[in-house]
Amino acid sequence: MMAVDQYRIESANALKGSLLPSSNFQHLYTNPSLAVAVAVKSMSDPTHHEVRVVQVSSGEIIFHTTAEG
């Protein structure tokens, strides 16, 4: 059986949104596109907060926004 890649959303800022499992989450996603969509929808202000989606097994950042504020 082949191992399934998992993806985690990370941010130094609080993430909020109805798509997140809870306010203090460690949810892992198996679909990278879904993880990115949830991450983007969970930012209160994309121009001032950084959020990352990280592949758990490798630690590779597959998506990130850059805080400009």
Backbone as CSV, one residue per row, in Angstrom:
resi,resn,N_x,N_y,N_z,CA_x,CA_y,CA_z,C_x,C_y,C_z
1,MET,0.834,-1.181,0.000,0.000,0.000,0.000,0.882,1.250,0.000
2,MET,0.533,2.187,-0.823,1.310,3.400,-0.979,0.917,4.428,0.094
3,ALA,1.910,5.097,0.660,1.647,6.115,1.668,0.964,7.319,1.030
4,VAL,0.043,7.911,1.759,-0.686,9.076,1.279,-0.027,10.334,1.832
5,ASP,0.273,11.283,0.949,0.825,12.559,1.404,-0.214,13.302,2.229
6,GLN,0.263,14.008,3.249,-0.613,14.807,4.083,-0.095,16.235,4.112
7,TYR,-1.019,17.174,4.267,-0.697,18.591,4.224,-1.292,19.287,5.436
8,ARG,-0.513,20.220,5.993,-0.921,20.940,7.198,-0.928,22.440,6.890
9,ILE,-1.906,23.151,7.456,-1.969,24.600,7.337,-1.263,25.194,8.550
10,GLU,-0.373,26.169,8.296,0.369,26.818,9.382,0.250,28.333,9.237
11,SER,0.205,29.016,10.371,0.211,30.466,10.376,0.592,30.959,11.757
12,ALA,1.281,32.076,11.811,1.602,32.700,13.096,0.394,33.474,13.615
13,ASN,-0.573,33.732,12.745,-1.774,34.464,13.099,-2.942,33.509,13.294
14,ALA,-3.934,33.974,13.997,-5.141,33.168,14.195,-5.858,32.988,12.859
15,LEU,-6.256,31.770,12.602,-7.030,31.469,11.409,-8.468,31.249,11.835
16,LYS,-9.382,31.790,11.055,-10.794,31.677,11.391,-11.554,31.287,10.145
17,GLY,-12.636,30.579,10.353,-13.474,30.248,9.220,-14.275,28.997,9.448
18,SER,-15.401,28.932,8.764,-16.289,27.786,8.929,-15.711,26.513,8.317
19,LEU,-14.685,26.639,7.479,-14.081,25.459,6.854,-13.068,24.763,7.762
20,LEU,-12.630,25.453,8.823,-11.636,24.875,9.724,-12.301,23.982,10.759
21,PRO,-11.640,22.888,11.120,-12.210,21.962,12.110,-12.425,22.603,13.482
22,SER,-11.539,23.472,13.937,-11.684,24.161,15.218,-10.672,25.294,15.270
23,SER,-10.745,26.127,16.314,-9.823,27.256,16.399,-8.404,26.811,16.755
24,ASN,-8.245,25.676,17.395,-6.923,25.148,17.742,-6.786,23.788,17.061
25,PHE,-6.428,23.821,15.785,-6.498,22.583,15.005,-5.130,22.046,14.619
26,GLN,-5.105,20.774,14.414,-3.936,20.095,13.860,-4.412,19.184,12.728
27,HIS,-5.401,19.648,11.997,-6.015,18.851,10.943,-5.035,18.645,9.789
28,LEU,-5.004,17.451,9.264,-4.172,17.129,8.109,-5.073,16.846,6.919
29,TYR,-4.689,17.356,5.780,-5.445,17.168,4.548,-4.686,16.225,3.629
30,THR,-5.401,15.383,2.894,-4.761,14.491,1.926,-4.796,15.086,0.521
31,ASN,-5.561,16.131,0.336,-5.664,16.789,-0.955,-5.003,18.164,-0.854
32,PRO,-3.903,18.389,-1.563,-3.208,19.673,-1.442,-4.050,20.855,-1.915
33,SER,-4.855,20.669,-2.925,-5.709,21.758,-3.416,-6.726,22.170,-2.361
34,LEU,-7.280,21.206,-1.672,-8.235,21.497,-0.606,-7.543,22.231,0.538
35,ALA,-6.357,21.808,0.889,-5.601,22.460,1.968,-5.332,23.922,1.624
36,VAL,-4.954,24.191,0.381,-4.686,25.571,-0.043,-5.982,26.388,-0.021
37,ALA,-7.060,25.826,-0.520,-8.340,26.545,-0.537,-8.797,26.889,0.874
38,VAL,-8.691,25.949,1.792,-9.088,26.189,3.174,-8.180,27.238,3.807
39,ALA,-6.895,27.157,3.521,-5.945,28.131,4.076,-6.293,29.548,3.633
40,VAL,-6.551,29.723,2.352,-6.853,31.054,1.821,-8.177,31.571,2.387
41,LYS,-9.170,30.717,2.466,-10.476,31.123,2.986,-10.444,31.406,4.481
42,SER,-9.406,30.956,5.160,-9.323,31.078,6.609,-8.554,32.310,7.075
43,MET,-8.021,33.076,6.158,-7.267,34.277,6.524,-8.225,35.443,6.682
44,SER,-8.086,36.168,7.776,-8.946,37.330,7.974,-8.511,38.496,7.092
45,ASP,-7.209,38.603,6.819,-6.695,39.677,5.957,-5.472,39.170,5.204
46,PRO,-5.670,38.706,3.968,-4.561,38.124,3.204,-3.409,39.083,2.925
47,THR,-3.644,40.399,3.018,-2.577,41.356,2.738,-1.680,41.599,3.948
48,HIS,-2.096,41.164,5.135,-1.321,41.416,6.342,-0.925,40.158,7.123
49,HIS,-1.383,39.013,6.680,-1.076,37.774,7.396,-0.445,36.759,6.463
50,GLU,0.467,35.992,7.019,1.092,34.925,6.242,0.458,33.596,6.629
51,VAL,0.223,32.773,5.646,-0.268,31.420,5.871,0.493,30.500,4.926
52,ARG,0.762,29.282,5.409,1.517,28.302,4.625,0.767,26.967,4.600
53,VAL,0.946,26.237,3.521,0.509,24.843,3.458,1.781,24.027,3.279
54,VAL,1.992,23.079,4.194,3.237,22.314,4.254,2.948,20.833,4.055
55,GLN,3.749,20.195,3.199,3.671,18.740,3.066,4.341,18.153,4.300
56,VAL,3.618,17.361,5.052,4.091,16.879,6.349,5.350,16.023,6.229
57,SER,5.384,15.095,5.314,6.500,14.145,5.243,7.826,14.806,4.876
58,SER,7.791,15.814,4.019,9.035,16.436,3.560,9.306,17.792,4.203
59,GLY,8.265,18.424,4.752,8.415,19.768,5.294,8.404,20.843,4.222
60,GLU,8.184,20.437,2.974,8.172,21.386,1.858,6.942,22.277,1.931
61,ILE,7.154,23.585,1.780,6.057,24.533,1.719,5.543,24.511,0.286
62,ILE,4.279,24.101,0.113,3.725,24.010,-1.244,2.934,25.250,-1.628
63,PHE,2.582,26.070,-0.617,1.865,27.315,-0.869,2.134,28.254,0.293
64,HIS,2.288,29.535,-0.016,2.372,30.525,1.069,1.975,31.896,0.559
65,THR,1.429,32.669,1.465,1.182,34.075,1.178,2.256,34.856,1.908
66,THR,2.490,36.060,1.487,3.500,36.890,2.129,2.832,38.069,2.803
67,ALA,3.093,38.232,4.074,2.560,39.377,4.809,3.300,40.630,4.369
68,GLU,2.553,41.655,4.032,3.168,42.903,3.582,3.067,43.995,4.631
69,GLY,2.283,43.754,5.695,2.046,44.815,6.660,3.028,44.770,7.739
